[in-house]
Amino acid sequence: MLDKAVPISLPNVPVRRQGWATDILIAAAAAIGAGAARIVVEQVVGGVAPFVLSFPAVMIATLVAGGRAGVIAAVCCQLLTIRFVFPNWISPHGGVSTDLANVVLSTLALAGTIWATASYRRTAATLRSRCEQQVRMLTLLNAEMDHRTKNNYQVAAGLLAHQSLAALDPAVARELDTAAARLETIASVYQGLPTQLDNTGSIDLADHLDRVVSLLRSGAFPDAITLHYRADHIQVAGDVAVVTGLIVNEWVTNALKHAFGGGPGRIVVDVAAADGQIRVRVSDDGEIGGPEDGVAEGGKGRGSDLMQALAHAIHAGITIAYHGGTRCQLTIPIAAGSRVQVGTATPLK
């Protein structure tokens, strides 16, 4: 049965507003920093412009906390300047003193600085919000596309399975069933994909292969044959997970068909990362092995050209050994998986 489409909706992101206490704290820190820097500069080089350090202090406060913090910082800086630099307000000759004119002009300049900086901060915040919204939209659209892709694979697999029932030739029916199983394996990687992918676009190989093994168990699996699975939690790229699932599905299916001759048996799927490689092993204890005991490099014997081509696509190698059973191994270089993180192993089950 096909799953329902995933509805696409964007959550409303609340705008964080700072309180007066935060604004006052940041503005006071900026003003104190400007005053301290002024004292140090005055000790080294006397007679420099008294308003120079007020501008960076006000800009920093505005960028960090907004226009309100910038205004508070400007008022503090101007009060310090009036108190310690320009104490004379009345000209001894009458009229407005030079000190008062300097304070007024610097205040207007600071007001312009606050407006320009606050406008820049507001514009940057708006652009950042739009970018975040677009990223969320693209993520949801990608999840919907993955969901529909899985459904399309399942439709194709269902059609092949239905056609196999109508096939008169048993060999054709088996091939159709095999093709349907492969499509189901590909579709399984899209099951719950939006929740499984991390922020780098990787997928847990252990979880993916667990779904593949579960599909095999739920199929026409003989009661006399047991299937055990153990895997380290390894993050790999999506294409690596798909190819690995297809190969594991093929090897397990081959073991079921050819290894036991209708008798009891045991199949083990084991996944581990070591020495810069990911090793995926499918082994059985069946008495029916290859043409002769030994090791076949590149998947000769029970390996197929399709499996070889799939392994080559992810720069992996296939080795099949026949010693009291069959052991198939897929060796994947870590570089092919983009990023690998090994976690707690999934126990044998």
N, C-alpha and C positions, 0 to 999 in steps of 0.2 A: 504494500500500500504506500502510495506517495505521501510524503509529508506536506503539510500546508506551507504556503509561502511565508517567509519571515517578514512581518510588517516593518516598514522603515519609518522611524520617527527619531527626531533629534531632541535630546533632553535640553531643557532650558538651563543655561549656566548662570547661576546667580552672580551678580556683581558684588565683589567684596568692597565694603566701605570701611574706612578707618575712622576711629573715634578721635575726639579732640585730644585725649591724653597722648595718643601715639603721635599726632601732629606736633603737639607742644614739645614732646620729648625729642623728636627728630630735629625740630627747628632749634631748640635750645642747644643740642649737641653741635649743630652746624655753626651757630653763633659763637659758642664757646671756642670751637676749633678755630674760627676765623680770628677771634680775639687773641688766643694763645699764639697763633702764627704771626699776628701783627706785632706782638711783644717781642718775639724772637727776631723777626726781620728788623725791627727798630733798633735792637741791640747791635745788629751786624751792620746795617745800612740805615742811617738816620735820614729823616726828611723825605721819605718816599710818599707817594700818593696815599692818602688815608683811606680811600674807598676801594682800593684794588682788591683786597681779600674778601670784601663783602659779596662781590659778584659770584665767585665760585661757591661760597657757602650757601647763598640763596639758590643757585642753580642745583646744587646737590640736594638740598632739602626739597626742592620742587620735583626733581626727578624721582626721588625715593618715595615721597609721601603725597605729592600733589601741590596744587596752587595754594591751598590754605596753609600748609606747612611753610611754603616759600614766603608767604606774606608775614607769618609770625617770625621767621628767621630774619627777614628784611627789617621788621620793626626792632627786633633785638639788636641787630647790627647797627642800625641808625642811632638807637639810644646810647649804645656804647660809644659811638663816634661823637655824638653831641656831648656826652659826659666827659670824655677824656681827650678829645682832639679839638673840638670847636666849642669851647665854653662861652665865648663872647657872641651875644646875639644883637646887641645894639652898637652901632658904629659910634665911636667917640666924636665923630664929626657930624652926626645926625644921619638919619635914613637907615636903610637896611645894610647890615654889615656883610662883609664878604663871606664870613662863616655861615650865616643863614642862607645866603645864596647857594653856597656849595652844598649844604644839606638838602635844600629843595631840589636842586638839579640832580644830585645823586639819588634821591628818593624816586624821582621820575624815571631815571635810568634803570633803577632796580625794578620798578613796576613793569617797565617794558621787558626786562629780562624774565620776570616771573610769567608774564603773559606768553612770551615766545616759548619758554621751556614747558609750561603747562600745556600749550597747544600741541607741541611735539609729543609730549607724554600721552596725551589723550588720543592723538592720531595713531601712535604706535600701539596703544592698547586696543584700539578699534581694529587695526590691521591684524594684530595677533589673534583677536577673538574670531575674526572672519576666517583666518587660516585654520584655527582649531576646529571651527564648525565645518569647513570643507574637508578636513581630515576625517572627522567623524562621519560625514556623509559618504565619503569614498570608502571608508571601512565598512559601513553598513551595506553599501552597494556591492562591494566585493563579497561580503558574507551572503548576500542574496544570490549573487551569481554562482558562488560555490554550491549553495543549496539547490539551485535549479540544475546545475551540472550533475549533481548527485542523482537528482530525479531522472534526468535524461539517460544517464547510465543504467539506472534501474529499469527504465522503460525498455531500453535496448536489450538488457539481459532477460527481461520477461518475455520479449518477443522471440529471442533465440531459444529460451526454454520451451515455449509453446510450440515452436517449429520442430524442436527435437521430438516432441510427442507425436507429431504427425509424420515424421520421417519413417520410411519403410526400411531403409538400410540401417542396421544397428551401428555400423561404423560412422555413418553420417550423424546419427543421433548422438553418439558419444562425442564427436567433434563439436556439435552444437552445444551440448552440455558443458564441455570444457570452455568454449568461448563465452558462454553465459557466466560461468564461474569466474572467469578472468574479469569480465565487466563488473561483476559484483565486488570483486576485490578492489578494483579501481574506485568504484563508488564509495567503498567503505572509508577511504581517506577523507571524504567530504562530510562524513557523519560527525556532526558537532564541531566542524572545523573552526568556526569563529571563536569558540571557547578554548580550543586546543592550541591554536597558534599563539605564540608569544609575540612580544613587540618586535622581534627580528624576523617574523614570518616562518619560524621553525615549528616543527611538530614532534611530539614525543613518539619515538619509534616503538617503544614498548607498548604504549596504548594502541597504536595503529595495528601492530601485529597481533595484539590481544583480540581485536575485533576480527581480524582475518582468521585466527585460530577458532574463535567462537563460531564464525560462519561455517567453518569446516566441520566442527563438532555437531552443529545443528542440522547438517545435511545428512545424507545417507551414510552415516559412519557405522561400521560394523561393531557390534557389542563386544566382540572378542579382541578388538584392537583398542588400545588406550593411547591418547594423545596428551602429552605433557608439555608445558610451556614455562620458560623462565627467561627473564630479560632484565637488563639494566635499563634505567630510564635515561635515554640518550636523545638529545634534541638534534634533529637533522632537517634538511630542507625537504619541502613537500615532494619534489620529484624523486628524491632518494627513498622516501617512505613508500611511494606508490610502486616503484620498481622492486623494492625489497619485498613488499607484500605479494606482488605477482609471482616472484621467484619462489617464495616460501609456499604459496598456494600450489604451485606446480610441483614442487618436490614432495609435499605431503600427499598430494593426489596421486603422484607416481608411486609412492610407497604403498598407499592403500591398494592400488591396482596390481602391483607387480611383486611386492616384497614377501608376502606371507602365504600366497597360494591358497587362500581361503581359511588359513589357520589363525591362531591367536598371535598377537604381537604388540610391540610398543614403539611409538614414534615420539621423539623428543625434539622440540624446537628450543634452541638456546641462543641468546643474543648477549654479547658482552663487548666492551671496549677495552683495548689494551695495546700498548706499544704503538700508539698513533693510528690504530686501525679499529674498525668495527667488524666483528666476526659474527656472522649469522650462520648457525649450524642446524641442519635438519638430519637426524640420524634415526635409523631403525635397526631392530635386531632380527630382521627377517633372514631366512636361510637362502632366499633367492636374491643373489646380488648381480653384479655385472658379468660380462663374458668371462672374466678371470679376476682373481683377487689382485689388489694392488691399488695404485693411486693414478687417477687420470687427471692431468692438468687441463684446465680450461673447460671442464664439464663434458668430457668425452663419455661415451657409454650412455648413461641415463639422462645426461644433460641434452638440451635441444638447441638448435640454432637460434630459436627465439630467446631462450634464456641467455645465451651468449651475447646476443645483440642488446638485450636489456642491461646486462651487467656492464657491457662496454659503454653504454650511454652514461653511466654514473662513474666511469673509470674504476670499476670493480673487477675482481677476478673470481673465477669459480674453480673449485677443486672438489673432486669426488673420489672417495676412497672406499674400497670394498674389502672389509676384514670382518668376517662374522656378522655381516650386516652391511648397510650402506651409510656412509656419512658424507653429506653434501655441505660444502662450506662456501659462503659468499664473503669475500674480504673487501671491505669498503675503506679506502683511505679517508681519514678524517677531513681532509681538504674538500672532498666531494660533498660532505655534509654541512659545509659552511661553518657551523658552530656546534660543538658537541659539549654537552654537560652531562656527566654521569652522576646519577642519584641512586637512591635505594633500589635494590633489585626487586623485580616482581618474582615471588617465589614459584618454584615448580608446582604445577597444579594439573 
